[in-house]
Amino acid sequence: MTAIWHDLECGGYGADIALWRALAAECGDPVLEVGAGAGRVALTLARAGHRVTALDNDPELLSELARRTGGMQLLTVLGDARELDLRRRFALCLVPMQTIQLLGGREGRSAFLRRARVHLARQGVLAIALADELEPFETLDGASSPAPDICERDGVVYCSQPTAVRADRDGFVLERRREVVDAEGELCASNHSVRLDRLTPAQLEREAAALGLRPAGRQLIAPTREHAGSAVVMLRG
């Protein structure tokens, strides 16, 4: 079921795709995606003819991604980005969807940045997306709330409703209510949350510079109706 929720909550996002395609065309192959999930970005680049390695720490998501490859040049790797050890170098390393903010603070980010630098080819680019600042909110009874994400699979309806974004010391907690209605109409509901570290582009560039990675520009991804905007920080080894 992890793959269904991932598709429902993340799979429809496409505002960043043009940037990843442009970077892949400019930098060339091979391409590494960190936090690939079920393949939203990796499959897009593979379909465009790029040789892609997709890394994630969730075996169910990677299994679904492997099922979707259809013979394309796409390698899936199960592992922790902070312990990256692929023994090869990449022209481009992508870190979409605020994955960098899931690594457990500065210590986790530094561990990943060190390993990413080792994996960059000469003049290779490390491109990292982050949510600079999120607007806290809470859905209260009777108040308007963001539209839910809904899909149907084999007669089962899945609904994911954003309910809050809360400030949490040096980060944010994103909360959702997940509901499943089976073919007999029985409802099962649960709450889900994910924590993002607070991180600005300037802070990320400073941390990266201390580890030997040079700033190579920034790109902004505009917000959509359903998703916050983000900044993409580019670094070179």
MILUM-803026 format. One record per residue: x, z, y of N, C-alpha, C, CB in turn. Coordinates in steps of 0.001 Angstrom, whole numbers, plus 500000, padded with zeros to 6 digits. Glycine has a CB too. Layout:
N
XZYXZYXZYXZY;...
//
This chain:
237
500819500000498791500000500000500000500858500000501266499070501209500002;502117500403501140503005500418502302503078499055502965504399500869501897;503156498003502151503264496655502705502000496261503461503542495647501592;500845496704502990499593496391503687499580497030505072498376496872502865;499947498302505146499979498970506450501025498334507351500266500472506284;502147497966506794503196497333507598502702496010508171504468497107506753;502073495205507344501515493934507821500462494169508893500908493140506655;499599495138508656498487495391509563498972495869510923497541496413508962;499932496788510931500361497425512172501504496699512873500771498831511892;502282495916512123503458495254512711503458493740512541504711495813512099;502831493249511478502958491849511108502400490870512119502295491628509823;501425491307512924500827490404513892501589490276515190499463490842514185;502643491079515349503413491036516587504311489807516595504251492321516755;504239489019517670505047487804517713505727487548519033504208486647517385;505626488490519992506177488262521323507694488116521325505782489389522232;508356488655520306509820488595520257510361487416519455510354489868519676;509522486700518747509989485681517806510795484580518502508801485067517075;510335484131519655511054483060520356512484483470520670510325482683521649;512688484717521042514046485188521349514920485204520105514000486588521967;514406485726518979515213485771517757515559484351517283514460486542516643;514613483438517403514889482050517020515964481436517911513607481210517090;515885481695519210516867481148520141518252481722519875516449481430521582;518332483021519609519625483649519325520220483109518025519472485180519242;519392482934517014519885482400515742520396480972515915518777482439514675;519694480171516701520137478793516940521450478774517710519063478005517710;521605479705518642522817479746519466524019480302518707522571480583520708;523797481385517949524905482081517292525276481467515944524554483537517102;524308480879515270524567480299513962524441481301512834525928479693513938;524841480872511645524691481680510432526024482299510008524124480826509290;525940483291509144524738483925508598524135484936509563525059484606507282;522872485282509300522119486219510135521770487451509301520826485550510710;521945488629509894521538489883509264520402490487510082522740490879509150;519290490827509409518238491585510079518211492996509526516860490902509905;518277493973510416518236495390510044516832495912510303519299496223510841;516220496508509284514845496956509389513882495803509220514611497639510716;514110494998508194513373493738508024511934493941507580514079492864507024;511607495076506988510240495303506531509805494254505528509288495315507707;508586493751505712508042492753504785508368491323505210506537492917504673;509196491182506265509725489851506558509194489140507770509493489016505437;508598489851508694508028489209509876509042488299510580507518490267510848;510260488799510807511298488013511487512138487231510482512202488929512328;512556487883509412513461487252508447512872485969507872513782488222507317;511592485993507522510965484803506954510871483679507984509572485142506420;510599484037509222510542483029510282511876482309510425510149483675511614;512980483067510419514300482456510565514692481667509319515348483529510853;514326482180508150514632481450506915513882480120506876514272482301505678;512640480116507325511868478872507363512487477854508321510422479161507775;513204478347509320513876477457510269515217476971509739514077478164511598;515569477378508507516782476883507876517983477800507957517135475608508467;517822479003508492518945479926508617519177480700507314518701480901509774;520434481058507085520807481887505938520702483353506374522266481542505421;519704484034505834519338485364506318519551486413505234517879485382506789;520128487543505642520161488742504806519235489768505448521630489306504651;518304490307504686517306491242505197517555492625504614515875490760504864;517841493599505473518123494970505059516958495879505416519419495480505712;516560496735504480515554497752504767515763498905503788514097497167504661;515248500091504164515401501250503279514148501544502474515773502467504083;513156500636502548511904500835501820511818499819500678510675500700502775;511896500265499429511899499320498314510602498533498176512166500051497040;509457499131498516508191498414498395508120497263499393507012499372498608;508572497496500617508564496435501622509512495310501224508953496994503000;510696495658500732511643494622500323511140493845499119512995495238500008;510453494510498214509879493816497067508860492785497521509233494812496101;508047493158498499507059492223499035507744491073499767506088492949499979;508801491381500510509551490332501197510164489360500195510648490944502078;510758489873499135511351489001498114510292488103497485512046489839497027;509095488639497296508007487842496717507611486691497631506789488726496440;507778486892498927507348485895499907508395484819500214506974486586501176;509591484944499692510664484031500095510439482597499628511981484526499560;509830482416498449509528481065497988510741480170497839508579480430498920;511860480724497424513049479918497194513891479660498425512657478635496614;513550480248499567514340480059500781515652480828500710513542480496502009;516576480495501619517889481143501656517748482515502317518931480261502422;517252483477501561517026484809502101517376485840501038515559484977502575;518334486697501367518792487751500465518251489085500946520342487784500381;517635489867500062517145491195500423518120492261499922515727491435499840;518345493277500763519269494365500420518603495696500750520628494219501185;518537496581499768517997497917499968519128498836500414517319498451498670;518957499500501556520014500397502006519706501026503347521317499660502085;520532502002503697520432502727504962521341502051505979520812504234504786;520787501689507131521569500993508159522766501814508607520692500667509362;522669503127508527523774503993508960524928503988507973523281505414509153;524697503418506782525743503340505758525997501891505352525354504176504523;525788500985506273525888499551506017527246499193505419525657498763507308;527220498519504266528467498142503598528221496886502763529003499309502702;528098495745503443527769494490502768529003493651502460526811493686503614;530158494058502988531440493395502712531422491916503086531797493542501242;530735491619504180530755490279504738530435490391506221529745489337504006;530694489312506949530487489326508392529381488348508773531794488979509133;528726488654509902527572487885510331527757487394511759526300488719510215;527285486171512003527324485621513359526314486315514259527057484115513336;525246486819513659524187487473514419523603488607513594523085486463514819;523470489772514217522805490924513600521643491315514499523799492133513391;520436491265513965519222491579514712518680492942514303518157490496514493;518227493701515297517592494996515042516280495025515837518545496206515446;515208494407515308513941494324516053513129495614516000513102493187515512;512014495589516737510919496574516624511360498032516745510223496392515311;512275498327517641512691499707517925513284500432516713511513500490518440;513782499681515739514412500309514568515543501237514981514941499240513605;516278500883516027517395501708516488516929503101516883518098501040517667;515658503239517252515130504522517698514573505365516556514058504300518726;514788504892515331514349505618514145515511506240513376513576504695513238;516715506170513937517915506524513171518376507961513345519025505622513552;517580508793514013517910510210514062518839510602515185518511510614512791;518604510054516378519390510465517540520743509785517635519589511938517514;521552510295518547522840509650518840523755509595517616523545510389519971;523762510640516821524631510647515638524271509513514687524533511993514908;522980509331514435522546508252513560522827506884514157521076508387513263;522574506734515465522861505458516126524346505122516059522402505498517585;525191506128516306526634505888516286527109505467514904527386507136516733;526542506093513874526922505714512509526571504249512260526217506625511466;525380503833512692524996502429512517525868501504513342523538502227512893;526103501825514612526888500944515481528302500741514942526950501516516901;528888501783514388530227501637513785530190500636512634530755503007513280;529181500784511774529091499895510619528727498474511040528062500425509620;527877498340512048527498497011512527528705496283513097526391497113513587;529545496983513826530739496353514417531635495769513333531532497374515262;531783496479512233532596495995511116532023494705510535532693497066510024;530725494541510625530054493395509998529881492195510927528707493820509492;530338492298512171530208491174513098531366490203512948530130491675514538;531045488923512867532082487887512870532710487814514259531493486500512455;533812487112514372534446486899515668533428486260516616535722486004515530;533259486850517782532267486417518767530827486600518284532498484966519120;530648487376517227529298487648516738528513488520517709529358488318515372;527195488456517612526305489175518522525447490171517742525408488185519303;525345491379518281524439492404517786523328492539518818525182493779517539;522090492238518452520953492249519379519967493324518946520257490854519433;519708494284519831518932495470519482517747495624520426519816496727519524;516540495677519863515333495871520665515002497355520762514144495092520062;514604497782521952514195499168522117513083499292523137515375500024522528;512242500283522923511197500623523890511813501602524870509913501230523192;511984501155526106512653501975527110511868503245527403512853501181528393;510579503115527625509730504263527947508316503959527473509753504580529482;507671504938526873506302504774526401505375505666527224506191505109524886;504188505164527515503221505917528302502422506832527380502279504966529083;502559508152527525501792509059526661500286508901526873502202510513526921;499528509046525802498075509059525880497544509813524671497494507611525942;496285510205524770495603510841523638494160510401523657495713512399523696;493647509966522515492254509576522396491393510818522241492049508616521209;490474511004523166489571512150523124488172511672522765489562512903524480;487349512580522267485974512237521890485249511613523084485209513497521385;484665510441522850483893509789523887484709508939524836483167510799524657;486031509019524758486887508243525656487243506909525005488174509035526013;487579505932525853488009504644525323489358504791524649488075503584526436;489641503934523688490893504007522941491371502601522629490720504829521639;492639502436522290493125501105521930492359500538520748494615501151521610;492248499216520713491515498573519619492219498819518290491373497057519875;491476499067517220492095499282515914492577497969515311491111499965514963;493533498069514404493965496934513583493170496997512287495528496963513308;492532495882511907491657495870510735491954494643509886490167495890511156;491984494817508568492093493681507658491335493996506371493584493349507355;491096492967505584490413493116504294491250492473503210488995492489504330;491481493183502129492229492670500984491454492970499703493657493292500926;491061491936498991490394492095497696489194493037497767491382492610496668;488406492894498819487198493689498951487403495065499538486567493824497645;488665495419499845488979496720500437489301496513501917490177497411499692;488710497324502772488924497211504214489905498297504664487573497329504990;490929497865505431491944498779505963491828498792507482493389498356505513;491842499974508065491737500121509515492791501115509996490310500587509928;493549500713511021494559501588511603494276501726513094495998501037511353;493996502937513526493594503203514909494658504042515624492224503925514947;495306503496516664496211504335517466495431505481518105496923503491518562;495939506702517999495216507851518544496001508594519619494865508803517435;497329508472519624498094509199520644499542508712520686498052510717520371;500118508846521865501573508802522045501933510083522773502052507505522849;502758510910522147503096512213522718504594512295523009502672513351521764;504924512849524179506323513146524475506776514287523577506521513509525981;507978514166523031508488515165522087509969515382522364508257514717520603;510268516309523257511642516600523671512370515307524063512406517327522535;513309514857523250514077513653523581513529512424522861515551513850523223;512209512399522665511621511254521987510119511175522204511922511314520509;509477510337521392508032510143521436507504510147520009507658508817522170;506294510648519840505613510588518551504402509681518698505195512012518055;504350508647517858503231507708517844502308508092516690503729506222517703;501033508329516997500092508796515987499004507752515742499465510132516416;498599507605514488497535506690514085496640507374513056498124505373513512;495392506949513019494473507340511943494280506115511069493088507877512505;494564506280509797494414505196508838493191505448507967495680505050507970;492344504416507828491146504523507007491097503381506005489882504525507883;490669503701504791490491502705503735489068502836503209491546502890502581;488331501714503215486980501695502655487003500781501434485917501210503716;486778501358500258486866500572499034485609499729498822487090501490497835;485607498956497755484516498011497491483180498717497293484837497171496265;483191500004496930481957500768496756481528501465498044482132501795495649;482309501275499120481954501880500397482491503272500605480500501914500533;483338503758499701483884505103499839485042505084500838484353505652498463;485027506042501762486030506123502819487104507148502484485373506472504149;488360506741502685489495507657502560490308507549503849490381507324501288;490554508656504520491235508648505814492451509568505792490272509071506931;493443509209506572494639510032506697495259509799508066495656509717505568;496103510719508481496813510585509744498260510201509466496739511897510566;498790509339510320500164508871510150500881508975511493500201507402509607;502134509380511477502898509468512719504322508978512500502905510911513251;504926508489513570506318508067513541506963508511514844506448506520513338;508200508954514750508905509452515938509981508469516365509529510837515666;509999508141517659511034507295518234511911508123519158510416506103518994;513218507963519057514114508599520011513946507958521386515580508496519537;514028508754522438514055508193523791515442507586524014513726509292524881;515475506323524452516737505620524590516595504512525622517196505049523238;517470504479526614517451503425527619518513502378527280517689504010529037;518374501154527793519405500142527575520781500600528057519021498856528278;520823501247529229522114501702529764522754502739528845521933502290531176;521945503647528320522478504663527406523014504021526138521398505696527055;522269503058525593522732502375524385524038501632524650521661501398523874;524141500977525787525375500254526116526560501204526249525198499462527414;526334502374526825527426503359526942527867503847525571526988504557527809;526911504168524722527254504645523378527995503569522602525989505072522613;527548502328522734528197501219522027529602500975522551527366499944522158;529778501063523875531100500833524472532114501853523969531015500890526004;531667503074523754532562504112523244533038503812521832531870505460523273;532336502917521148532679502553519774533277501153519678531449502643518892;533612500566520839534287499273520829533398498062520893535095499173519642;532122498237521229531188497114521358530948496830522843529837497420520625;531090495573523247530991495194524648529578494700524985532027494111524977;529049495107526150527754494569526588527823493058526741527318495215527915;526762492370526310526726490900526377525401490410526935526963490289524988;524760491245527766523519490838528409522303491541527842523342489361528285;521198491361528535519910491926528121518823490865528259519555493188528966;517802491002527442516608490177527546515395491094527512516546489114526402;514395490772528330513166491542528336512080490809527564512711491819529770;511331491564526772510167491021526064508938491635526706510220491324524508;508100490791527279506949491277528046505950491985527141506263490118528780;505216492951527694504165493603526901503036492630526592503612494832527642;502338492890525522501141492134525179499938493063525323501234491543523730;498787492531525016497576493352525109497616494524524135496338492501524842;498252494302522996498267495331521945499588496085521850497966494699520614;500667495552522443501989496149522233502718496351523548502829495276521304;503511497427523604504352497685524770505475496665524832504925499116524730;506005496468526017507162495599526176508419496274525660507339495205527637;509497495507525577510757496073525104511925495360525766510862495973523569;513076495984525680514315495397526160515204495118524952515029496334527189;515883493987524965516830493666523903518235493719524494516530492258523273;519030494634523970520421494805524406521313494020523460520834496321524439;522178493166524035523095492376523231524518492876523380523012490911523615;525216492961522257526565493515522212527474492595521407526556494937521604;528762492623521736529773491906520971530878492883520561530358490719521794;531529492556519440532594493414518945533910493166519677532781493203517457;
//
